[in-house]
Structure formats: C-alpha cells, structure tokens
Amino acid sequence: MTLSKTEAKQLLERLIFEETHPQDWVQDVWGLSPFLGDSAAKLLDAFEALIECCPEAQLDNLLQSLYKDRF
C-alpha cells in the first residue's frame, strides 16, 4: 500500500527535522546566521514543492530506501 503525500511528508519531516517543526528549524537557523537562515528557508520551500509534485509511489519508494539505509 502506497503512503499518501500527507503521510510521506510527515515521515520525511520526522527523518529530517526530528522533533522540531520545520518552520521552527528555519527560525533556529536564522537566529544563528541570517545568511544560512535564508538558505534554510529556500531549502524548506524546495522540500515542500518536491512533496507536492512527486507522485505518491515515488515518495513511498524514497521513504522505504531511506528507512532501510537508516535502520
């Protein structure tokens, strides 16, 4: 069974940002360095755009691969 985009996004967020909400992560990075904060914000925008345009089956395959490599 393929994961929905919402489920895949939530799992990817947990893998990438762990316990931190993505927007909070951007703000934390921004607090350390405005230059890096700008890059973090752009990275989060790209992440969200990729989730939206990527088919659910590909997101599912990506997650399976990432979890297999991580655990």
N, C-alpha and C positions, 0 to 999 in steps of 0.2 A: 504494500500500500504506500503510495506516494504522499509525502507530507504536503500540507497546504503552504502557501507562501508565508502566511502569518506564523505558522509553527516553525518553518525553516528559519525565518527571520529571528524569532525568539531564541532558537537554539544557537544560531550563529552569533547573536549578541552575547549570549552566555559564554560561548567559547572565546570571543574576542575581548569583551569588556568585563567578564566575570560577574561580580556582584554590583558593578557600577552601571547606572543608567547611561546610555551613550551620550546624551546631552551633558550630563554631569562630567563625564570623561573629557569632553571638549572644553568645558569650563575649567576643569582642573589643569589641563594642558595649557590653556590660555593664561591661567594665573602664573604658570611657570615661565612662559615665554609667549608674548603676543605673536611673534613670527611662527612659532610651532603651533600655536592655537589656531591660527588661520589655516595652516595645513591640516590640522586635525578636523576642523570644520568641513573643509573640502573633502577630506577622506570619508567623513561620515555621510556627506551628500552623495558621494560616488557609491558608497556601500548601499544606501537606500535606493538609488537609481538602479543598481545592478539587481537588487532583490526584485524590483518591480518588472524589469524587462526579461529576467531569466525565467525560463519555463520551470514549473514545479519539479519535473523529473530531473532536470539538471541540478537544481538546488538539493534535491534528495541525494543524488549521486555525490555531490560535493560534500555534504554532511557525512555521508557514510564513509567517504575517504578520509575526511579529517578526523572523525572519531576513531576509525581503525588505526590511523597513524598515531593518534594521541594516547590511546589506551591499548 
